[in-house]
Amino acid sequence: MRIACIGGGPGGLYFAALMKQLNPAHRITVWERNAPDDTFGFGVVLSDETLGGIEHADPAVYARMRAEFARWDDIDVHHRGHVVTSGGHGFAAMSRKRLLAILQERCRELRVELRFRQEAPGAHDLAGAYDLVVAADGVHSATRGAFADAFGPRLTSHRCKYIWFGTDLVLDAFRFHFARTAAGLMQVHGYPYSADASTFIVEMREEVWRAAGLDAADPVGACEKLFADVLDGHRLLGNNSRWIDFTTVRNDTWRHRNVVLLGDAAHTAHFSIGSGTKLAMEDALALAACLHEQDGLGAALSAYEEERRPVVASTQRAAQASLEWFENLAQYAEQPPLQFAFNLLTRSRRVTHDNLRLRDPGFTEEVERSFGASPGTPPMFTPFSLRGLTLRNRVVVSPMDMYSAVDGTPDDFHLVHLGARALGGAGLVMTEMVCVSPEGRITPGCTGMYTSEHERAWRRITDFVHERSGAAIGLQLGHSGRKGSTKPMWDGIDEPLPEGNWPVVAPSALPYRPGVNQVPHELTVDELAAVKRRFTESARMGARAGFDLLELHCAHGYLLSSFVSPVTNRRTDGYGGTLAARLRFPLEVLDAVREVWPKDLPVSVRISATDWAEGGLTADDAVEVARAFAAHGADLIDVSTGQVTPDERPEYGRSYQTPFADRIRNEAGVPVVAVGAISSYDDVNSLVLAGRADLCALARPHLYDPNWTLHAAAEQGYTGPGALWPVQYAAGSRKPQTGRIDGPKPRLQLIRDGAPVTRHRRWRPRPAPPSP
């Protein structure tokens, strides 16, 4: 093949070297507009996983890199006059300049043609003259721009400014320094990369950068002055160092005909998780392998993208979480030092509570003690109190519509469903959305709280939960609004009933899906008062039915939610317009409910913290929404997202909604429930211990395993009061035994030449006696 590689960074050079080894007959040319020894940036960090791939694919390159590595285990967090150290992390870094020199040397050995100080010909010309064009030309890729219609690039800038320096201060750990200045908070990311130098990255919000006058100052001199105590007489070293807005690069596709994107041209992930060089070199490995393995260029490029895209998407989600943590640093600034350090280390959700216990059990135990957990008690099994209610642990069974009631009355199914999960160890079990009127139901199978029969049926369920388990049970009250009169989910979610539809209502006459769902009736002021009375009467009935907590459903595009969102509320009276006006009716309902609900029992409000849609509710709005509900008596905010408009574009991923809860908790100062793809006890422990959530609600895991909480306790060896097995089930509190392991157990350990030798005592059949 004739291969043109645009860009002589680590990804492009490594790809060229690998391809030449796979087939020396390939004719490969690398264009790099800079000189061979030009490089921007200082040290690069590589993971053990990446290094293992390099070692396997090219031992010669790996051996040369290994000789240059700076290795260390510790992370030091300097914050508010304290230094917190966590060990066992295992980093390897090296000079970017040395890495490029090693890769250039390898390419020359293999007779790759390297053209330095030359601009590559135009991408269209190269595509016509070569069999394959590899665009490794960075964040500002001209190749990507030349074929923008095909690649579909999406570039997102962010709120922080950063600048990359070197320093002759040789650090002995990865250091985070957080500095309070008159202009605001600033941070340093520092790590060693050689025997005589370290990387020193300064980062801060743009408004802090401007307030400090750094937009007009010499960056080296200004940062040396700002961080003189950190540098301790050492110098900062610039190398084309300038202030940068980090840009996240995504593309709809990475391939177009015979042109393929690699590294930063295809994708970027924030430097705080050390992934740029790592991703580029992993791309190079995968692309070379796919070209070698597949028949035909098209199949190879397709296989490359299919292999790498999920890995990159996962890394970008982690990087986005890390990036946002630093952007929102101010909301954590007052956390105790140990919790702050734990929060920092787990910010990307890739490092977790369990992971840190393996790396540094002493550090993790200190954080748990400072949190208030008793020895041997995982954070998720610490109690939590709201008003007169104390929950035995931090696990909530999330509200899940079962669509199995008749005329709104819960029956044996609901008793078994909720009762099983209460017996399964959760601290709080929530009902599905219980509707305040027949016309407020989503489907004919939704439960209600608007007749005396409903009240009696719910009382049967709450009595069971209280008498048979240590759980509390919460009542979620709601009204379907414009999303009502539809089929059960499994028959067609949000689809109208084939017959027997009832009229639906909303703040504005906007159907959920035009041409599919009904056009709702726009509620008048008098009708709003009637709806409010329905909520009030249902709350009274809920108190009589024995519920421990009441939650007002103000999320997912149902009636109260649709008042809050600008997408669904187009009113021009006092209930529409500004956020404060859109909140007016939900707050009136909350006031009315709080007035009749027992004073010693808590009220929660579930919100959609973002609509995931252009022009919709944002995360900034959500903080104000939470503050408003708290000011009107809400004790807890249950933070969900979306489902307000079918035009939404959610950013799914593990624990993808928790950043919204985190921000509300730490900015608005309101206790929160985090929800959304939280699936493991490790997630719960991590979120609670980091101070990102007070409670964690799980839905699908509790459908998979009603005893999820008890099993989480057993997995962690916990037997305390936060997860008590019902006496009837106590015999099952340990995992059943599994089949025996085949291998014989060691019987005797000897020492031979200073090394242990393990011998096994095995039974062998005796040989048959000789024939006569």
N, C-alpha and C positions, 0 to 999 in steps of 0.2 A: 504494500500500500504506500501511496504518497500521502504523508500526514503533515499538515501545517498546524503548529501550536502557537497561539498568540498569547504571549505572556510568559516570562521566565521566572515566575515565583515558584515556591515549593511544589504546588500542584502540577504546574505545567512541566517542570523539569523532571519530577518523579515519574509522571506519566510517560514522558519521552524515554526515560531510561528503562522503564519496565517493558514498553512495547519493543524496544530495540533488543532486549534480551529474549523476548518471546519469539522474535523472528528478525535476525540480523539483516534480512533483505528489505525490511521496511526502510523507506527513505523519509526521515523525519527532520523537519526544520523548525527551530524555535526562534521566534522573534521577541526581543526584549528591547524596549526603547531606551532603557537606562544602561549605565555601564555595569560590568560584571560585579564590581564591588560596591555598587550603590544599593542601599537597602533602607527602608523606612520602618522604624520600630526597632526594638532591641531584642528582648528574649521572647522565645516561643515555648509554650507548655504543651506537652504531648502526654496522652494517657497511656497506661500499660496496654490497653486493648489495641490502640493504634500502633504502638511500638511492636507488639506481637505480630501484627499483620506485616509490618515492614521487615521484621526479622525473617519471617517465613518467605516473603516474596523476594527479598534482596539482602542476603546476609552481609554482603560487602558494605552496602550503605549503612545497614544497622550497626555493624562493628565500628565504623567511623563515627557515627552519631553517638554511640554508647561511650566512646572515649571522651566526648565533649560534655556529657550531661552534668548538670548540677542537680543533686537529689536532696530532698528534705521531706519531713513528715508532718511538721507542726504548722498550724495556723494560729497566729496571734491577732487578737482583736483588741485594739486600743480605743477605748471609749469612756468619756467622762472621768478621766483620771485613773481608770482601771485597765489592767491587761489580763485578758482571759485567753488561755492557751488550750487548744484541742489538738491532740496528736493522732497518729496512725493514718494520715491521709495519702501519703505516697505520691509525691510529685516528681516529675523529671522535666527540666527545662534546659535550653541551650541558646546560644547566640543565633539570631536569625541570619546574621552575616555568615557565620560558620556553616549553618545548615545549607545556605545557598551555595557556598563554596564546595561543600561535599557533593551536592547534587550536580553542580556544574562539572566537577572533576569526573564524576561517574558517567555523565553524558559524553564527555570527551573520550573517555576510555572506550565507550561503546560506539563511538563515531556518529553521534547525533550532531547535526549541524546547528551550531549556536550563533545567532546573529544579534550581537549587542549594539546598542546605540543606533538601532534602526527601527523606524516605525514599520509595522507590518503592512503589506498591501491591503487594500480595501477588502472587507469581508466577502463581498459579492465576487470580487476577482479571485480570491483564494478558493471560494466554494466551486468556482468553475475550473480551476486549475489543479485541485488536489482531490484525492478520494475522500479525505476526512479533514475537517477543520475543527480543532479543539480550542474553544474560546476560554482561556484562563486569564483573561485580562481585567479581572478585579471588579470592585464595586461599581465603578463607572464604565463598565464594559462598552466599548464602541461597537463590538460585534453584536451584543444584545440589542443595542440601539438600532443597528442597521436592519435587524430582522424583528423589530419590536412587535409588529402585527402578528408574527408567528409565535414568538415566545410569550407575549402577554405579561410583561414585567409589571410588578407592583412594588413601589419603593415607599417605605414609611420612615419618616424621621421622628425623633423622640425629644424629650424635654431636657435632657442633660447635655452639657458640653464636657468634652474630655480632651486631654492632651497626653501624649506618650513621650516620656523622657527615659533616659538611662541615668544611673548614678554610680559614683565610685564607692558608695556605701554598700558593703557586701552584707546582705541580710542573711539570717540563719533560719528563716521561716517565711511562709507566705504571710504578709502583714496587711491588715486593714487598719488604717488610722482614720478616725472621724474627728474633725475639728469644728468647734463652734467659733465662728467669727462674727464680727459686727454685721457682715453682709448676709450670713446664714451658714448652713451646714455644708461642709466640703468633705470629700473622702479621698484617701490614697489607697490604691491597690499596688502592692509592691512584692517582688519576689526575686530571688537570685537566679542568674542564668550562667554565671561563670565564676572562676576563682577570684575575679577582681571587679565584678559589676553586677548590678541589679536593674530590673525594670521598675519604673516609678510612674504610675499613671494617676493623674489628678482628675477628679470628676466632680461636677456639681450641677445643680439646676441652672438653667439659663438666667433666670432672674437673679440668682445669687452671683453668678459670673458677672453680670452687668453691674450689680450693686457694688461689687468689689473693685470695679474699674478695670477688670482684666480684659475687656474688649479693646482697651487702648494701651495696655501696658506691655513691656517686654516680657514674654511668658517665662523665660528661664529665671530672670531676676526676680519677678514677682512671686513665682512659686517657691524659689529658694527662701525668700523672706517669709512667706506664709507658713512654710513647713520647716523653718530653721531648727525647731526643737526635734523634729523627726530626723533630719539630716545630720544633726550633731557635728557641724563643721564640714561635712562632705558637700560635693558639688552635684548639681544637676547637669546632665549632658543632653544637648539637643541634637536632633538629626532631622532637619526639615520639620521640626516639631511645631505643630500649630493646633489651635483649638478646632475641634471637629464635632459635628452633630452625628451621632451614630445613625446609620441608615440600615433598616432591615430590608433585605432584598428577597422577594419571592417572584416566581414565574409560573405561569399556567403550564408551561412545558419547558423542558431543558433541551429539546432536540428539534431541529428543522432540517429536513432532507439530510445533507451530509455535514451539518454544523451542529455541534453539541457544546453546551455550557458546562463549566467545571469550576468548583470552588466559589469564591465570592461573586463571580459573574452569575452564578445560578442561585446562590442563597448566602445569606449572612446570619450569624448568631452572635449576640452581644459578647464582647471581650471578657465580661465578668465570669463567664464559664469556660474561658480559654479554648475556644473551639474553632477559630478560623483556619489555622494551619492544619489542625487535626482533620477537619472536614475536607479540606482540599486534598490532602494526601490520601484519605480514605476514598474520596471520589476517584482519584487517579488509579488506585488499586482496583476498584470495582470496574471502572471503564476498561482498563487494560484486560482484566479477566474476561469480561463479557465479549470484547472484540475477539479474544482468543478462542472462546468456547462456542460462540454462536455462529450459525451459517448465515452470512449476509450482514451487511452494515445495518440495515433497518432493524433486524431482529436484535442485533447487539446493542444498539442505542436504546431500543425499547426495554431490553432486559436491564441495562444500566440504570435507567430512570426508575423502573419498577423496583429494583433492589434498593436504590439509595433514597428515593423520595420519602418512604416512611421513617427511615432513620433520621433524615434531615428534619422532617416535620416534628418528630419527637424532640430533637435537639433545639429547634427553634421555639417550641413551647416552653421548654425549660429555660432557655435564654430570655424569652419574653418575661417570664415570671421573675427572673433574676434582675433584668433591666428595670422592671416596674418597682421592684423592692428598693433599688437605689434611687429611682425617681421619687419615690414616696418615703424616703428615709425619715423625714421630719415626723411622720406619724409613729415611729418607733423610738424616737430619741429619748423618751423618758422611761423606757423599759429598764428594769434592773439589769446590771451588767451581764449576769449569766444568761438570763432569758434573751437579752439582746443578741448575745453571741450565738446562742442556739438558733434563734430566728434567722440570723444572717447565714449560718451554715446550712440551714434547711430551706433557704429562700427559693431555690429552683425546683423543689419537690423531688429532686433526684437523690439527694442525701436526706435520709429520714431518721426518725428516732431509733429504729432498730439498727440501721446502718451505723449510726454514731455509737450505739452501745457496743458494736463489734470493734469499731475503730478505737474508741476511747471510753471504756466503761466508767472510769473515774469521773471524767468530765460530765457524762450523761447523768450519773447519780447525783452529782452536785447540782445540776440544773433541776432535777426532780425534787431534791430537798428544798431548794430555794422557791420552787413552785408551791410547796406545801404538801407534796405526796409523802405518805408514810413509807418507810423502807419496804421494798418489795412490792409497792403498789404502782402499777402503770398509771400514767396521768389520766387515762380515760376512765379509771375507776375511782377517781376522787369525786366527792359529792359536790353538788352545785345548788345554791339556794336562790330563790326568787320570792320575795315577800314571805309568806308563811309556808311555802312549798320547798322541800329539800329533795332533790333527785339523788338517787344512790350512785349514779354514774353519769357520764357525759354523752351517752348514746341515745338517740331519738329514732323511733320508727317513724319515718316520714309519712305524711298523708298520702294515701294511694287510693284512687277511686276504684271501687270494686264493681259498680254498676249491677248490683245484685239484690237491690231492695224491691219491694212491691209497695207501690203507693207511698214511698218514702220511709217505710218501716224497716229497720234493721232486723235480721232474723238470726237463726242459728249459724248461718255462714259467717256473719259479722262477729258473733260471739266467739266462734272458733278462730277466725282470722286474727282478731285483736287479742283474744285471750292467749293464743299460742305464742304470740310475740311478746306479750307481757311475761309469760312464764319463761320465755327465752332469754330474759336477763336485761332487756333495755331499761334505761332509767325512765324514759317517757315514751308512751305509745300514743300516737295521734290518730284520730279518726280521719277518714276521707273528708272531702268537703261536704259538710252537712248543710243542706239548702234551707233557706228561711221561708220558702213558700213553694207551692207546686210549680208555678211558672218560673221560679228561680232555679229549677233543676237543670242540669246539663242534659241528662237522658232520663227516660222513664225509670231506669234502674237506680237512680241516685237516692241516697238517704236524705231524710228531712228532719226538721225539728219545728213542726208547726201544728201538731195535734197531740192530744193527751196520750194517744196510743204510741206515738214516737217517743215521748218522754218515758213511758213505762218500759219500752223496749231498750232504750239506752241505759236506763237504770239497772236493768238486768246485767248488762255488759259491764258497767262500771263497778257493780257489786262484785262480780267475778274477779275483775282485775285487782280490786283492793283486798279481797279476802284470800285470794289464791297466789298472789305474787307481791313482790315489793315494788312494783312499778307504779308510776302515776299515769293518768290517762287524760289527754287533752282533746277538747272539742274544737274543730275548725269550722267556723260558720262562714257561709258565702252565698253569693247569688250569681248565676251564670251569665247574666246580661246578654249580650248579642251572640254569645257562644252556646246558647241553650237550644233545646228542642232538637237534639241530634241523636244519632245512633250510638250504642255502646262502642267503645274503642275497637273491639275486635271485629265489629261488623262494618267499620268505616269511620275512622276518627274525623270528627267535625262535619260529618255529612248529615244533611237533614233527614228526619224520619220519613219513611215512605208514605206514612199516613198518621193522622192523629197529632199533627204539629200544633203547638200552642204559640201565641204571639210572644216575641222577645222584645226586650227594652234595652236602652243604652243612653249614654249622655248625649250622643248625636246619632243621626239616622244614617249610619255607615255600616254596611254589612261586613261580616268577617271576611267572606270571599264573595265579591260581587258576581252575581249570576249563579251562585251556588247556594249560599246561605240567605236567610231572610233579611230584608231591610228592617232594622229594629225601629220601634217607636221611640222617639226622643222624649225622655221623661220631663214632665212639667214640674214646677216647684212643689205643687201639692202632691204629686205622685212621689217625689223624692221623700217627702215627709212620711208617706205611707210605707215606703220601703224601709226607712229608718225605724219605724215602729215595728216592722217585722223582725229586724235584727234585734231590737230590744227585747221583744217577747221571747224570741228564741234563746237569747242569753239567759233570761230568767228561768226558762225551762231547763237549760243546760245546768244551771246551778242546782236546781232541784233534783236533776238526774244524777248528781254526784260527781261531775267532772272536776278535775283539779286545776285545769288551766283552760283558758279560752283563747283561741287564735282567730283573728279577723283575716279572712282571705282577701288580700288586696294585691294579688299577683295574677299572672298568666292570662291577662286579657278578660277576666271575668268582670262583673259590673263595677266594683270599686276600683279595680285596676284600670279599667277603661276610662274612668274619670281622671286618673293621674297622668296618663300618657297623652302627649300632644298629638300622637298619631290617631287616637280614637276619640279625643275630646275636642270638638270644634265649636263649642258653645260660645255665645257672645254675651251671656248674662254673667252674674256673679259667680257662676260655677265653672267658668272656662276662661282661657287666656293665659295668664301667668301661672307659674307652678303653684304659687300660694293659692290662687283661685281654683286651680284644678284639684288641689288637695282639700278644698273646703268641705265637700260632701263626705269623703271618707273620714275626715276628722270629726265631723258632726256625728257620724255613725259610731266612731270610737268613743266619743264623749258619752253618747247615750248608753252604749254597752258597758263602759266602765262604771257608769253611775249605778247600774243594777247588778253588776257582778260583785261577788263578795270582796270586801276590801283587803282581806288577807290572802287572796289568791291572785296569781299573776295573769296578765293579758299579754298576748303576743300578737304581732302583725306580720303576716307574710307579704313580702313585696317582690316585684320584679325589678331588680336593680338596674337593668338595661333592657331596652327593647331589641337590641342587636339590629337596629334598622336606622337608615338615614332619616334624620329629623325626629328621632324618637328620644325616649328617656335615656340619659347617660349616667355613667358612674358618678360624675359630679352632682347630678340631680339627686341620685340615690342617697348621698350623704345628707342632703337637705331634707329629703323625704323622711329619712330615719329620725333626724333631729325633731321634725315636726310631730311625728307619732310619739316619740318619747316625751315631748313636752306636754302631750295630751294624755299621758298615763300609760303608754305602752312600756312594759317591763323588759321586753325582748323583741328583737327584730329577726325574723326568719327570712334569710336572704337567698332568694331564688332569682332567676332571670328569664326573660323572653316569654314566648307563647302569646304575645299580645297581637302580633300581626303575622300573617302567613308569608310576608316578604322578609322575614328576619334571616340573618346570616350568622348563626352562632359560631363561636370559635371553640369547638368541642375539644376535649382532652381530659386527662385525669385531673380531678379536683378543679375543673375549669371555672366553677362559679365561686370558689373560695376567696379569690382576691377581692371580690366585692364585699363579702362579709368582713374580711380582714380590714378593709379600709373604713367601713362603717364603724366597726368596733373601736378602731384606734384613732379615728378622726372625730366621730360624733360621741364617743365615750358611752356607747349603748351596748349592753350584752347582745350577742348574736348567735344564731344557729347557722352553721355553714352546711350547704347541701350541694349536691351535683357531682356525680361520678366519684364519690368517696367510697372506696370499696374494701379497704383493709383496716385492721386495727392499728397498723403502723401509721396510716394516714391520720386516724383519729388522734393517736398519741402525739404525732408531730404537730398537728394544727393546734391542739389545746395547749401543749407545752410551749409552743412558740408565741402564744398570745394572739393568734389570728382568729380564734373562735372560742366560744364558751361551751357550745354543744355542737355535735355533728349529727345530722340527720341522714339516714341511709334508707333507700327504698328497695331497689332490686336485690341487694344482698340479703334483705330480710324476706324477700320472696323465695330466693334460692335456699335460704337456711333460716327458719324461724328462731333457731337457737344461736344465731350469729354471735350475740354478746357473750353467752356462756362459753361458746367454743373459743372466742377470743381470749377469755380468761384462762381456759384450760391450756391454750397454746402458749400463753405467757407464764404458766405456772402460778397463777394468782388464785387464791382461795378465800379472799377477804370479804367484807360486807358489801362491797360494790358489785358483786356478782354471785349471789347465793343461788345454788341449785335447789329447786323444789325437792322436798324430802322424797317425793315419789320417784324422782329422777336421779337421786344422788349416786346410785350405782353406775350411772352412765357418765359421770363427771370426768372420767379418764378415757383417753382414746382406746378403742378396742385394739387388742393385740393383732399384729400382722404376721404373715408367714415368716419362717425362720430364714436367716441369712445363710447362704450356701457355704461360704468359706469357713474352714475350721478356725477356732479361736487359738491364739498363740498360747503355747504351753510352757515355753522355756526361753529365756533371753540370755544369750551368752555375749561375751566381749571377745572379739577377735581383731587383733591389730588395732585396738582402740576404738573399734566400731561395733555397735550392737548387731548381733545376728539372731534372727528370730527363727526358731524351729517349731514345727507343728507335729503333734502326735496324731498320726493318722492310722486308721485300721486298714490293713491290706489282707486280702485272702492269702492263706498259706499255699505254697506250691503243692501240686498233687504229688503223691509219692511216686517214685519211679516204677515203671512197669516191671513185673517179674521177668 
